[in-house]
Amino acid sequence: MRKSSKPQPVNALIRGLEILSCFTRPRTELTVSEIARRVGLSQPTAWRMCQTLLEQGYLVRSASSKGLRIGAPALSLGYSAIAGLSFAEIALPYMHEITAATSGTTSLNRRHGSDIMSVERVDGAFVRPNAPIGWCVPMVSVASGLAVLAALPVDARRAALDLFEDGDERRARRLQRVDDALKSYAELGYVRISHSLGVDYTTIAVPLFEDNSEPADQWALSCGGIGDRWSDEDVLAAAAALKRARSLLEPALLPSLTSKANLGPDAAGIL
């Protein structure tokens, strides 16, 4: 049997990176026991790996000496990687991965008042025609906008919906769409809708922002494809790819970074 030439992963390196990934803004300090549980290691193995990271400065002991924290070298790697980059530039490699894996068109979109605006796009097997640069549409009309609304705290969602001015009948339809999106997001972690664009076109989307973010820092990542070319398995695979990208992009969702994102002249996308 011919052996694969694909390089084998270095498991120790993977585990080390998983340990560093355990530290988030809500959990900036962890004990070795907590790290072992999160990564799925025995405590002695977790301790040996943490000791190596301590010796290299990637982890440091907390002031209380009861736990560990991220060290300056690890932080400087992240800062160096994102310095001077817009959020769209940071997200773009992950968008390429999603499109390559799903054949769908992947888009990064940003809230603009009661609208959602396209910022970046990676074309898949189908591209929506006549989508101008910086195209804005009402949030309630597309998956990415509904994903933003679904992820907002209750008061912020009500305030966003109050920006729409229309009759009772349209308001009732709009509230139903938002309610459906809320249920989908709560149960599945993403929003899915279908459009009529001359073909059966399905779009799924996930929100990309923190609860306390300003509207200008509320993003969504979406992926769309032609329905008869996307099986249920394909849709689930696209949803998984979007959620994975979201988890990887979460560390870059700092307001100081995203509020300065470059919405350059090439920004365009399918919502």
C-alpha positions in Angstrom: 0.0 0.0 0.0 1.3 3.4 -1.0 2.0 5.6 2.0 0.5 9.1 2.1 3.0 11.9 1.7 0.9 14.2 3.8 2.9 15.4 6.8 1.8 14.0 10.1 0.7 16.5 12.8 2.9 17.1 15.9 0.5 16.2 18.7 2.6 17.8 21.4 2.4 21.1 19.5 -1.3 20.7 19.0 -1.8 20.2 22.7 0.3 23.2 23.6 -1.7 25.4 21.3 -4.9 24.0 22.8 -3.7 24.9 26.2 -3.0 28.5 25.2 -6.5 28.6 23.6 -8.1 27.7 26.9 -7.5 31.3 28.1 -10.2 33.7 27.1 -11.3 37.1 28.3 -13.9 35.6 30.7 -11.4 33.0 31.9 -8.0 34.7 32.0 -6.7 32.6 34.9 -6.9 28.8 35.1 -5.5 26.0 37.3 -3.7 23.0 35.8 -6.7 20.9 36.8 -9.0 23.1 34.8 -6.7 23.1 31.8 -6.4 19.3 32.0 -10.2 18.9 31.9 -10.6 21.4 29.0 -8.0 19.8 26.8 -8.7 16.2 27.8 -5.3 15.4 29.3 -4.3 13.7 32.4 -3.2 16.1 35.1 0.5 14.9 35.1 0.6 15.4 31.3 -1.1 18.8 31.5 1.4 19.9 34.2 4.4 18.9 32.1 3.2 20.8 29.2 2.3 23.8 31.3 5.7 23.7 32.9 7.3 23.9 29.5 5.1 26.8 28.5 6.0 28.5 31.9 9.7 28.0 31.2 9.4 29.7 27.8 7.3 32.5 29.2 4.1 31.7 27.2 2.4 31.1 30.5 3.0 32.9 33.8 1.8 32.3 37.4 -1.0 34.5 38.5 -0.4 37.0 41.4 -2.2 34.6 43.7 0.0 31.7 42.6 -3.2 29.5 42.4 -3.5 29.6 38.7 -1.8 30.4 35.4 -2.2 33.2 32.9 -1.1 34.0 29.4 2.4 35.4 29.2 3.7 38.3 27.3 5.4 36.3 24.4 2.0 34.6 23.6 0.3 38.0 23.7 2.9 39.7 21.5 2.4 37.0 18.9 -1.2 37.8 18.6 -0.7 41.6 18.6 2.0 41.3 16.0 -0.2 39.2 13.8 -3.2 41.6 13.8 -1.4 45.0 14.1 -2.5 47.2 11.2 -5.0 44.7 9.8 -8.7 45.3 9.5 -11.1 42.7 10.7 -12.0 41.9 7.1 -8.4 41.2 6.4 -8.2 38.9 9.4 -11.3 37.1 8.4 -10.5 36.6 4.8 -8.3 33.5 5.0 -11.0 31.7 7.0 -13.6 32.8 4.4 -11.4 31.2 1.6 -11.3 28.0 3.7 -15.1 27.9 4.0 -15.7 28.5 0.3 -13.1 25.8 -0.7 -14.8 23.3 1.6 -18.4 24.1 0.7 -18.4 25.6 -2.8 -20.7 28.3 -1.3 -20.1 32.1 -1.5 -18.8 33.3 1.8 -19.4 36.9 2.9 -18.5 39.1 5.8 -21.1 41.6 6.6 -21.4 44.5 9.1 -24.4 46.3 10.7 -25.1 49.8 9.5 -28.0 51.2 11.5 -31.1 49.1 10.6 -29.2 47.7 7.6 -26.5 45.0 7.0 -23.7 46.0 4.7 -21.4 43.7 2.7 -17.7 44.2 3.4 -15.9 41.2 1.9 -16.7 38.2 -0.2 -15.2 35.0 -1.5 -17.1 33.8 -4.5 -18.3 30.2 -4.7 -20.3 28.3 -7.4 -23.0 31.0 -7.5 -22.7 34.7 -7.3 -25.7 37.0 -6.9 -25.8 39.3 -9.9 -25.9 43.1 -9.6 -24.6 43.3 -6.1 -22.9 46.7 -5.8 -19.9 47.5 -3.6 -21.0 48.1 0.0 -24.5 46.8 -0.8 -26.9 47.6 2.2 -30.2 45.8 2.8 -32.5 45.8 5.8 -31.3 43.4 8.5 -34.6 41.5 8.6 -34.3 40.6 4.9 -31.2 38.4 4.9 -29.6 35.7 7.0 -26.6 37.7 8.1 -28.9 40.5 9.4 -31.2 38.1 11.2 -28.1 36.4 12.8 -27.1 39.8 14.2 -30.6 40.4 15.5 -30.8 36.9 17.0 -27.5 37.4 18.9 -28.4 40.8 20.4 -29.5 41.2 24.0 -33.3 41.7 24.3 -33.2 45.4 24.8 -30.7 46.0 22.0 -32.8 43.9 19.7 -35.9 45.9 20.5 -34.1 49.1 19.9 -32.8 47.8 16.5 -36.3 46.8 15.5 -37.7 50.2 16.5 -35.5 51.7 13.7 -37.9 50.3 11.1 -40.9 52.4 10.2 -43.7 50.6 8.5 -47.3 49.4 8.9 -48.6 46.8 11.3 -48.8 44.1 8.7 -45.2 44.4 7.6 -44.1 44.7 11.2 -45.9 41.4 12.1 -44.1 39.6 9.2 -40.8 41.1 10.3 -41.3 40.0 13.9 -42.1 36.5 12.7 -38.9 36.3 10.7 -36.9 37.5 13.8 -38.7 35.0 16.0 -37.8 32.2 13.6 -34.2 33.3 13.5 -34.1 33.4 17.3 -35.3 29.8 17.5 -32.9 28.7 14.9 -29.9 30.4 16.5 -30.9 29.0 20.0 -31.3 25.5 18.7 -28.6 25.3 16.0 -26.2 28.1 16.6 -26.9 29.6 13.1 -29.6 31.2 11.0 -30.8 29.7 7.8 -33.1 31.2 5.1 -33.9 30.6 1.5 -34.2 33.2 -1.3 -35.8 33.2 -4.7 -33.1 34.5 -7.1 -34.2 32.7 -10.1 -33.0 29.6 -8.3 -33.4 28.0 -4.9 -30.7 29.8 -3.0 -29.9 29.0 0.7 -27.9 31.2 3.0 -26.8 30.4 6.5 -25.1 32.9 8.9 -23.5 33.2 12.3 -23.0 36.4 14.3 -19.6 37.8 15.0 -19.6 40.1 18.0 -19.7 40.4 21.8 -22.9 41.2 23.7 -21.7 44.6 24.8 -20.4 45.7 21.4 -21.5 48.9 19.6 -23.6 48.5 16.4 -20.6 49.4 14.3 -18.8 46.4 15.8 -21.6 43.9 15.0 -20.5 41.6 12.2 -21.9 38.4 10.7 -20.4 35.7 8.5 -22.6 34.0 6.0 -22.3 31.2 3.3 -24.8 30.7 0.5 -25.3 28.1 -2.2 -27.8 26.9 -4.7 -30.3 24.7 -3.0 -30.4 21.8 -5.5 -26.6 21.6 -5.3 -26.5 21.7 -1.5 -27.7 18.6 0.2 -28.7 18.6 3.9 -25.2 17.3 4.6 -23.7 20.1 2.7 -25.6 22.7 4.7 -24.6 21.1 7.9 -21.0 21.1 6.8 -21.2 24.8 5.9 -22.8 25.5 9.2 -20.0 23.7 11.0 -17.4 25.6 9.0 -19.0 28.9 9.9 -19.1 28.1 13.6 -15.5 27.0 13.6 -14.4 30.2 11.9 -16.4 32.2 14.4 -14.6 30.5 17.3 -11.2 31.1 15.7 -12.1 34.8 15.0 -13.5 35.5 18.5 -10.1 36.7 19.9 -9.9 39.4 17.2 -13.3 40.8 18.1 -11.9 43.7 20.1 -13.9 46.9 19.7 -10.6 48.8 19.3 -9.8 46.7 16.3 -13.1 46.2 14.6 -14.2 49.8 14.9 -11.2 50.7 12.8 -11.9 48.1 10.2 -11.1 49.2 6.6 -14.2 49.2 4.5 -12.2 49.8 1.3 -13.4 50.3 -2.2 -13.2 46.6 -3.0 -15.8 45.7 -0.3 -18.6 43.7 -1.7 -20.6 40.6 -0.9 -23.6 38.4 -1.0 -25.7 38.6 2.1 
